[in-house]
Amino acid sequence: MPKITFVTHAGQEHPVDAKVGESLMQAATSNLVPGVLADCGGNCACATCHVYLDASWGAVVSERAAGEQEMLDFALHVRPDESRLSCQIPVVPEFEGLVVHLPESQI
């Protein structure tokens, strides 16, 4: 179980042990991380699980799919190289030490 740290816009850190195969969104919601709303339950039908991932993780994190990009077009505070929907990112063992930042719009 990789240790992943979610950081709220206010700077609060929420380390979680994520299960391999679940989504980042599921890891956050099952550990009550504030700021990951997940209104659609992980169906890529909203953008309330919007997160920022540092570009240095690009080689480990799956590519952004077309449907994900379309939902991000409706999100606030999108960063072209860092914004992702956490429901679309499956946890892999290589995520050990991953830091996920949450946008201001999901306070």
N, C-alpha and C positions, 0 to 999 in steps of 0.2 A: 504494500500500500504506500504509494508515494505521498510524501508530505507536501502539501500545497498551501501557500499563504494567500488569502484574500485580503486586500487592503481597501478599506472604505475611502471615500473622498476625503473624509476628515482625518485619515491617517491611522485609524484603528486596524490592527492586524488580527486576523482570524485564521490561525493555522488549522488545517484539517488533514486527516488521513483519508485519502480518496481511494475508492475501490477501482481497480483496473477494469476498464470496460464501461463504467458509468460515465455520464457526461460531466463536464465541469459544473454545469448548472445543477445536476443531481447532487454532486458533492457539496455544493454550497447550500442548497436548500435542505438537504438532510442533516446538515450541521448548523442550521439556523443562521447562516451568514446574512447580516442585514444588507440590503441593497441589491440582492439578486431576487427580483420579484417573480419571474417565471410565470407570468399570467397565463400563457398558453400551454403550460405543462411540458414544454420541450418539443413542440411541433413546428418550430420555425415559422410561427404565424404572428409574432409580435417581436418587439426588440427589448423586452423588459429583463433580459438576462445579458444585456450588453456589458462587455468587459474590455479592458485594455491588456494586451499582452505585449511585452517588450519584443521588438523585432529580432533580437538575438535568439529567440526561441523558434524562429521560422523554420529551421531545419527539422525540428521535432514535432511541431504542431501541424495538424492536417491543414490542407489548403482550404481557403474560403470558397464555398460552393456558390453557384449563381443565385439560388434562393436565399441564401444567407445575405448576400450583397443587397438583394432587393429589400429585405427587411431592414438592413442597416441604413438604407436610404430614408427611412422614417424615424430613425433614432436621433437623439440630441447629442451634441458634443462628440461627433464621430471624428476619429483620427484615422486618416487613410491607411497608415501602415500598422496600426495597433488595434483597431476596433475589431471585435469578434462577437459572435453570439455564443455564449457558453454552452447552450444546448446542442451546438453543432460540433463540439470538440470532445471526442472520447478520451478518457484518461488512459495513458500508457505508462509503463514503469519508468520511462525516461523523464517523466514530469517531476521527479524528485527535486525539490527545491524551487519549483515554479512559483513565481509571484504574479498574482492576478490583481490588477487595480480596477476599481469600480468608478464609474462616472458620477459626476455631481447630480445628474438628472434622475438618479435612482435612489435618492435619499429617502 
